[in-house]
Amino acid sequence: MTGKKQSVENRKYGTLKSRSKNLVPPKQGVKNMKTATTKSKTQQRPTRIISINPYTEEVMKKYPVMSTFELNGQVGLSREAFLKWRDVPVADRAASLKKLAEVLRAEKRRYAELITAEMGKPIKEALAEVEKCAVLADYYAENAAQFLLPEEIKTEAKKSYVTFQPLGVVLAVMPWNFPFWQAFRFGVPAITAGNVVLLKHASNVPQTALAIEEAFTKAGFPENVFKTALIDVQETLRLIDDDLVDAVSLTGSNRAGEEIGAHAGRRIKKVVLELGGSDPYIVLDDADVEKAGRMAANARMVNTGQSCIAAKRFIVMDRVADEFLKHFMARLKEMKMGDPMDEATDIGTVARKDILDGLKEQLRDAKAKGARVLMGPQTFTNGLFFTPCVVLNTKPDMKVLTEEVFGPIAPIIVVKSEDEAISVANRTEYGLGASIWSRNIGRAERLAARIDAGTVTINDMVKSDPRLPFGGVKKSGIGRELSHYGLKEFVNVKTIVVRE
């Protein structure tokens, strides 16, 4: 997010230069920035953004909050950059994307270690995340020209066609859980289309946010085409309210989405929201139960369960429920929990103490309502660790089913029929992703059509792919990212008609 008359105080992060910035660590919210509603004018605004290692719980860096004056100046610089960038040929933009992929691969280890240090993700997952960003850049470099070609449409006019033109300065409000991927997933398509990006990243990953800007700079993108601004919630909303940005993309909690969406709506501003999920993982009675059970543990524990598309509710037909639990627990016991920087670690810490406290409350609520809990084998007294567990004897009013669980808790719901499985799957305000397991592909596809979700995978866990559109329905969001659909979210779809 930006907007500032920049009094450039250059601060070093490795080779990285950054401006003063500000971001406030959210107090709640499962995933991203908490969008606390309006604060009283007398309440003290934060003056620093603090980077804390969730494994050691040590403060790594402190950054000053960006002032309103600086932010306004940056918006002006971003606006100037847009007026030039929009006229750069698509082929030249694609060439810059190729260089971006090269930078990401060359610096992969350093970027991955930074991600792990700031939010606790196992290093092997962080390395895979940076590599996925490089694959994304390659994908749009190879396909941008085709995606942005004018579309000719036959009418009675001499010529009719549709062009895709950029909107301007796009504000990106991004979360900490996949701190590189989420920012790149939005930023690469937006910039490819000719927009410029102002990134307001989550307040607990400021070093990562600055490193993302550094990657674009090293790849040779023009100054101010991609900028990071470390700012707080109030300044974020002011950018929208004062018409300093032309569109907004948010990945985060539903609370954040409601707030950002309301402000954008009042200004009639284009917005894409990728919000929470409570993804069902359905195991039918004809599934390969061993494969389904082992993959279920992987799908729940990815990023220590801190993923919007992690499997969160396991809906298993009664005939195979015991076998499913056996294989799930066997795989869970194989996973190593520990130091996120250790290449052998599968499950790291959660990212913040408030998330840890929320998980404890959700589990307490389940136990109070009669749940049986099977805990994983590992416990830690230091660091923000939450021991993975399975919740049995679930009831519909338990928080582990009614709320998004952003951590390694796996509730299992036993059902008697496929119709009951679909009913339970859709019994949520969310609709992001879903999985169905069955050896009968026709049966699984028929049921997939009945699930309220943006993505349904059959015999696999849900994951995003640059080639496929990504997003949700119901309270899981508005709009799509990735593929050519995501590229065209932040463009003016302009119709041109020519007559004699």
N, C-alpha and C positions, 0 to 999 in steps of 0.2 A: 504494500500500500504505500502510497507516496504522497507527495505534494510537498514541496519545501523549497525555500530559497536557500540553497544549501550553503551553510557556513561550514565548509568541509573540515571537520576535525578528523584527520586520517589516523586510524588506529590499526595496528597490525594484527593480523591473525595469520601466522606463517607469512606467505607472500601476499596475503590478502589485505587490501585497504578497505576500511569500512567507515561510514559516516556515523555520527552519533545516532543512536536509535533507542526505541523503547517498546517494551512488551511486558505485559504483566502476567505472572504466573496465575492461571486460573485456580480458583479454589475448589470448583467442582466441575461437572461436565465429565463425561467419560472419555472423550476422545480428543477434543481439540480445545480451542479457546472457549472459555465460558463467556457468554455474552451477557454479562451482568447488565441489567437494564440501567436506566439513568441513575447516575450517582449524584449525590447532593453536591452543590458547588463548593460547599465548605469542606467536603471530604478531601483529604490529602491525596494528590495524584502520585503514582509511583515515579521515582526518579531513576531507578536502575532496573535492569533486567539481569537476572542471575542464572548462570548455567551451573547445575548441580548434577554430579554423577550419582545415579540412583543405586549403584552397587557399593561405592565407598561412602556415599552421602556427604562427600566433600564438595565445597564450592570450587569450581574450576575457573570461571571468569565472571566479571561483572561489566555491564555495559550501561552507559548513560542513556536515558530515554531521549528520543528525538523530540525536539521542540516543535511547536506548531509552526514557527517561522521556517525552520529547516524543512519540515514536511511540505509546506506550501511551495517552497522553492524547488523541491524535488519534483513535485507535480508539474511545475512549469517546465522543468528540464525533460521530464518524460513526455510531455505534450510536444515539445519541440522535436524530440527524437522520433515520435510517431509520424510527424509530418514528412519526415525523410524516409523512415523505414517502410511506410506503406507503399512507396514508389519503387522500392528495390525489387528487381525481377525475382520471381519465385525461384528460378534456378540458382540465383545467388544466395537466397535465404537457405535453400537446400544445401548448398556447399558449406555454409556456416554450421548447419546441423551435423554434417559429416565430421567437421572438426570438433564439435561438441562431444560426439561419441568417442572420438580419439582421446580427448582430454579426460573424460570419465574413466576410460579404461586405463590410461596411464597413471591416474591418481586414485585408482579404485581402493587400494589399501588404506591410504590416508583418509579418504572420505568415509570409508566404512568404519574405521576406528573412531572417527569423530561422532558418527551416528550412535555407535555402541556406547561410547563414553557419556553421551548426553541423555540417552533414553533407555539404555539397558538391553537393547536387542542383541541376541547372540551374534557374534562377529560373522559367522558363516552366513547368517540371514542378511546381515548388513552388506556383505560383499555381493550377494545375489541381488540385493536391491539396487545397488549402484550399476551393476551389469545390466539389469532390466531397463534402467534409464538410458543406457547406451543403445540398447536394442530399440527402444522407443524413438530415439533421435535418428537412428538409421532408417527406421520404418517411414517416418515422415519425410526424410530426405529423399527416399526413393519414390514416394507416392504423392508428394505435395502437388506437383505440377498437374497430375491427372485429377486429383481431387478438386483443384481450384479452377479447372477449365470451365469457361462459360458453357451453359447448357442451352442448346438451341431447341425451340419448341415451335412446331408448325401451327400457324394460325392463318387467318385470311390476310394478315398484314404481309408486307414484303419480307420483313424479318422480325422475329421475336426471340429474345434470348434472356437468360438469367445470368447475372454475374454475382460473385461473392467477394464483397469488399469489407475490409476490417472496420471495427467500430471505434477504436481509439485506445485509450488507457484503460486497462482492465485490472481491477483490484483482485488479488488472490489471497484469500484467508485460508491458510492451510494448517493441518494438524501435525502432531508430533509422532504419531505411531509408525508411519512410513515417511519420514521427514524428507527424504530425497524423492521417492517415487511419487508421492501425492503432488508435490510442487512441480515436478517435471511432467507428470501426466496431464496436468492442466496447462503448464507454461509452454511446452513445446508446440502443441497444436495452435495455441493462441498466437504465439509469435510467428509460426509458419504462415498463418493467415494474414499477417501484416500488422497485428496489434503490438503494443508494448505492454509490459507487465510490471506491476508494483506488488511485491510480495510482503504480506504481513503473516509471518510464520508464527507458530505456537511459541509462547513465551519461555518454555523450558528448553528450546533448541536454538538459541541465538547463534551459536557458533556454526551450526549446520546451515542455518539460513544464510549466513554470510559466505559460507563455502559454496553454496549454490550460485550466488551472484558471481563469485570468483570463477566458477566453471564457465559461465557464459562469457565473461570477460576474456579468459584465456583462449576461448574458442574464436575470438575475434569479432564477436557481435558488437555493433556500435554502442558507444556509451549511452546509458540510460534506456536501452531497449529492455533490459531486465534489471530491476533494482529491488533490493531488500530494504525495508524500513522497519526498524524495531520500534514499534509504537504500541499504545495501549488500546483498550476497547473503545474509549470515548473518541480518540482520534480516528480510529477505524470507521466508526459510524459517521463522524463529521465529514470524512471524505465522500461518503455517499450523500449525506444530507445537503452538502454545499455544492453538489454537482462537480466535484473535482475529478471524478472518474466516470467512465462511460458505461461500465458494466462490472459485475461482481461474480466471482466464483468462490464458493465456500465448500470445503470438506470438513465436517465436524459434527458436533452434537446437535440433536434436534433443537435444543434450546438456542444454540447459536444460529441455527437455520431460521428459526422463527423470528429472531431479532433482526438478522441481516435481511431476510426476505421482506419484513415489514418496512424497513427503511428504504430498501430498493424499490419496493412497490409504491411508496409515497412519491418517489421521484420518477416513476415510470422507467425504471432502469432494468436492462436485461440481467437476469440472474440465473446461475446454475447452482443447484444445491445437491451435494452428495452427503447424506446424513447417516443416521444409525441403521443398524440391522439386528434382527434376531433370527438368523438364518436357520430354517429347518433342514435336518439331515435325515431323510426318510429311508428306512431299511425294510424292504418288503420281504415276504416269506419265501420268495424264490431267489433271493440275492446270494452272491458269493459272500457269506457272512464273515469269513476270516478276513478277506480283503477289505470289506466294508468296515469292520471293527478296527482294524489297524489304521486304515486311512482316516477314520473318524478321530482317532487320537491326534494324528498329524493336523487335521483340519481344525481341531479345537485349540491346539497348543501353538500354532504358528504365531510368532511374535508374542509369545507368552499369553496368548488369548486376546491380545489387544488389536483386533482387526475388525473393521465393520463387516467384512464378509467371512469371518471365521464361522464355522458351524457352531451354533449356540444352543440349539434344541434338538436332541436326538430322539426321533420318533420311530420306534421299532415295533414291528408286529410281534405279538405274543409268542408265536411258535418259534421264533429265533432269538428272543430277547436274552435268554441266559447265555447262549453261545456268543452273541454280540458283545455282551458285557465281559466275558472271558477274554476275548481277543482285544477289546479296547484296553482293559487293565494290563494285559500282557505287554502291549506296545507302550503304554504309559510307563510301566516299570523299567522299560529299556532306556527311556529318555533320561539324559543326565541334566540335572539342574545345578547351576553354579556360576562361576565367574563368566560374565558375558564375553570377555576377551579370549577365553579359552576356546580353541577350535573344536573341542569335543563337546562343548555345552550345547544342549538342545533347547533348554528353557532358562531364560534369564530373569531379571527383576521386572516388576512393573515400573512404570515411568515416574510416578509421583506418589507421595504419601496419601493424598486424598483418594487416589484410585484404590490403594491398598485398604484404606478404611472402608470404602464403599463395598469392596468385595467381602470383607469380614461381616458387614451388616447384611448383605444379601444371603450369605451362608447362615448367619445366626437366625434370620427370618425363616429360612427353609427348615432348619432344625426345630425351631419353635412350633412349626406347623406339621411336624411329624415325619420329616424326611429322614432317610437313612443315608449317611455320607460315608463314602469310601475314599480315604485320603491316599495320596501318593506316598512313596517311601521316604522322601527327602524333606528335611526341615532346616531352616537357617535362622540364627538369632541376629545376624547382621545383614544390612542391605534390605532393600524393599522387595523381599521375596514373599510370594504367596504359594503355598503348597498346592499343586494341582489336585483336583478331587472330582469325584462323580457323585451326583445327587440322585438317589432313588426314592421311590414312593412319592413322586411329585404330585402337587395339587395345583390347579389352575391359578390360585390366588397367590402363589409364592412369588417373591420378587425375582427369583432366578428365571421365571417364565414371563412375568409381566414387564420387566425392565430389561434394557440391554445390559448384558453382563460382559464387561470389558476386562476379562482376565480368565485364568485357567480353571473355571468351574464348568462341569459338563452335566447338565440335567438330562436324564433319560425318561422318556414318556412311553409307556407300553400301550399299544392299541390292538384292537381285534380285527380290523378290516382296512382295506385301502381307502374306503370312503372316510372312515374315521381319521386315518392318517392325513388326508387332505384337509379335512375340517380343522384338525389341530394345527396343521402347518399354517393355515390362513388365519388362525385365531391370534392375531397380533396386529398392532398398528403399523408394523414395518413391512417392507416388501422389497428387499435388496437382492438376496440370492437364495438359492435352495439347491439341495442335492437329492437325487433319487437313486436307490440301488436296487437293481433287478436284473436277472439274466434275460428277461423278456423285454427287449428293447421297445417293441410296439406298445406293450403295457406301460412302460415307463414314460414314453412320449405322450401317450394319452393322458396320463396323470400330470405330466409337466404342463400341459395346456390349461390345467385347472388351478395351478398354483399362482398366487398373486406375488410375482417377483420380477425384477428386471433381468435376472439371469437364472437359468436352471441347468445344472449339469447332471448328466446321467453316468453313474459309475465313476465319479471323480469328485474331488473337492472343488469348491468355487474359487476361481482366481481370475484376475483381470488379464487381458491380452491386448496389446496395441491394435491388433487387427479387428477386434470386436467391440461394439459399443458397450459402455459400462454405465450403470445408473440404476435407480430404483423407482418404485411406485409407492403409493400411500405416503406414510411419513418418512420414507427412506430417501425422498428427494424429488428434484425437478430437473429435467434435462439429462443429457448424456455426455460422457467423456469418451475419448479414444475413437478409433476408426475414422471414417470420413464424417460420421455423424457428429463426433466431438469437435472436429475441425470446424464445422459449420455452425456451432453454437454461438460463436462470437464474431459473426459476420452479418453484414447487411445483405440479405438475399434480394438483390435489386433486379427488377424486371425492366427490360428495355424493349420498346416496340417501335419499329421503323415502318413508315408508310410512304408511298410514292409522293 
